[in-house]
Structure formats: structure tokens, C-alpha cells
Amino acid sequence: MISIAFTGGGTGGHIYPGLAIASWMEKLLPCRLFWIGSSTGMDRAIVEGAGMEFYGIPSGKLRRYFSLRNFFDIFRVAAGFFAARRILKREAPALLFSKGGFVSVPPCAAARSLGIPVYAHESDYSPGLATRINSRFAEKIFLPYAESAAFFHGKAGDKLTVSGNPIRTEFAAADGSKGRAFLGLGLYERILLVLGGSQGSRELNELVWACLPELTGHYTVVHQTGENSAAEASQKSSQRYRPYAYFAEEIPHVIAAAELVLCRSGAGTIWECKSLNKPMVLIPLRSGASRGDQLENAELFEKAGAAVCFIPEAGGEEAAHSKLSALICSLAGDSGKLKLMAQAKIGRPDAAAFIAEETLRRIVDKGEE
């Protein structure tokens, strides 16, 4: 049986889209799939939870700035390369698919050294450092937007295919009534869903808490706070404010139940919400806390009419609370605006299937030679 290797990790945003592609590959071609990820962190739990074989390797973070940790991580990256090479040589996959993240670089380099074809996908508007490095090893690079091609130059420009972003297969079966049943809310309850990512967001949490008196005048606020803020949020719980530390398998149904979503602008979250036609208010991570990809994602979705980008002003917390409250209350009273945001088109809805088909074509064509 043909084997196909996947790599990527560090966050669920790198892993879940890869699992969506893997699921489609299994539907299209009998094959054995396995994943190479970080031996520490969340990678193993997510991948094995999806029923896929997992091999852990040492990993070091790739930084664009000076840090003494870069020196030590060079050795971790080297160790990851040799560990990945041993795994790939032993398992002999027909192809390696990379979903990015710093852990993906050693396996991609190792695959190239063994003559194993490498395919890669970038989720963000502008490619991260890992994808830029992996583009040297890859035969094909899938991009979320046509505009993303401008970030690749030289030979890498000939490898590009615009695919959109893959969405977890569970979202195809999302059911708002199941989400309402999980939340214990009725059919006509208006829901504002707040998502701060799997780890939560202190800034976002505090913004929402400050705005609760205004927000709960229009909505029942359902808030994923992250584990670190769960205890504090529970003290504020009420009939109109429902905090949850984390949503697991119920998240597609909960999003489907929402009228409006307030969230960060990581690629995975915003594409999953858009797949369910949810209007969004996006609060991207500040430039100092990320490489700027969240701001780019938010601005692109705002330009398409699918979201409103809200950037709190530094040092102006009271003004930020007031402006965010006013924005959400304005949207709550403008059903026409919400409808237009829900109907806005961006990307292709069949990205996971398209990427799986294009990748498997490489294997099938090779087999026919």
C-alpha cells in the first residue's frame, strides 16, 4: 500500500488543515498516512486523536530576530533533520506533505535529501519563514489567495497553485441546532460567539468583559476564554454570559449556532467561520506579538466584505471598550449588513478536496510512467 507522510505543527492551525487534506486522500486513494511532528507540545495528541500514526522528532524554533536561543535551536533542528530522515527512509513514503510551522523544515529537507517529493501549503496571506525555507525543497506550493504569489520569487514562482484554505471535515456536518442544544439556548436566542484561540487571549477576554453590559443587551455572549482565564470568567457567568474554557468536537456546531463571531484572525479560525457563512469582527494580534500575518488576514477579509477589522489603540483601553461595544451593537441592529457579510465570497470552499486531488495526481502520474 502507498504511504504518504505529513508534517507540520506547533499550533492546531498547522495541524487541523493537514488532517482535512489527509481525510480526503483516504477517500480518493487507498493509502497509509502518517505524521511527523514535534515530540513535545500538542502535535501528538491532535494527530493521534484523529486516528493517524504519529512520529515525534526534536524541533527548534526559527526566529527572524537575534536570540541566544537560536544557537541552541540549531542543534535541535539538526537533530530533527536526522530523526526525520531515519523515519522517512524506513517508512519510504511516496510523498511528503507539509502544513508549515517550524517543525516542518527538517522533514522537508530530509525528504529532499532522499529524493522524496515534497508538497506544501501556506495558510496565511504572506508566507511564514518555514514555508519560505520549504519552498526550496517543494515541487508544488499551495496558496490561500492569488495575491500571496507576490511573496515568492525566482524558481519558487513556478511551483505555485492557488487553492484556498482546507477546512476540517467536521464542518461539513455543522448543525446550529446541535450547537444550541449543547449551549442550552433556545431557537431564537441571538448568540455572539467569542473565540480567543485554543490558548485564549487575555487582551480579547478583558475587552469582552469590559463590554458585557452593552453586548448582553443584544446577545447571549458565548465565550471561549482559554484555560488560564476560566476561573475568572466563571465568576462573571450569568444567563446572558456563558464562558467555556475550550470547545472541542462541538466547535463546528457552536459556530453554526452563532449570529456573529468575535475572534482573532488566525487563518484556521476565520476560514472555518467563513465556511459556515458567519459575519466576523476580527481583532488581530498586535504586530509585536506576531509577524503581522493576522493583520493581513483581517484586512483581506474586511476588503472582501466578510468581516470588520477592529484594532484597539495602544494605551487607550477605555476608548477601545467603547468603540468595540459601539461596533458590535451597531452590527446587531443592522441585519442587512450582517447578511451581506455572511454572503461575501472569498476563496474556494473545496480546498481540502482540491489539494488532495492535485497531490495524489503526482503519485498516480508517477505510477503510470
Secondary structure, DSSP 8 states (H G I E B T S, - for coil): -EEEEEE--SSHHHHHHHHHHHHHHHHHS-EEEEEEEESSSSHHHHHHHTT-EEEEE------SS--THHHHHHHHHHHHHHHHHHHHHHH--SEEEE--SGGGHHHHHHHHHTT--EEEE--SSS--HHHHHHTTT-SEEEESSGGGGGG--GGGGGGEEE------GGGGG--HHHHHHHHT--TT--EEEEE--TT--HHHHHHHHHHHHHHTTT-EEEEE--GGGHHHHHTT-BTTEEEES---TTHHHHHHH-SEEEE---HHHHHHHHHTT--EEE----GGGSSSHHHHHHHHHHHTTSEEE----TT-HHHHHHHHHHHHHHHHT-HHHHHHHHH---S-TTHHHHHHHHHHHHHHHHHH-
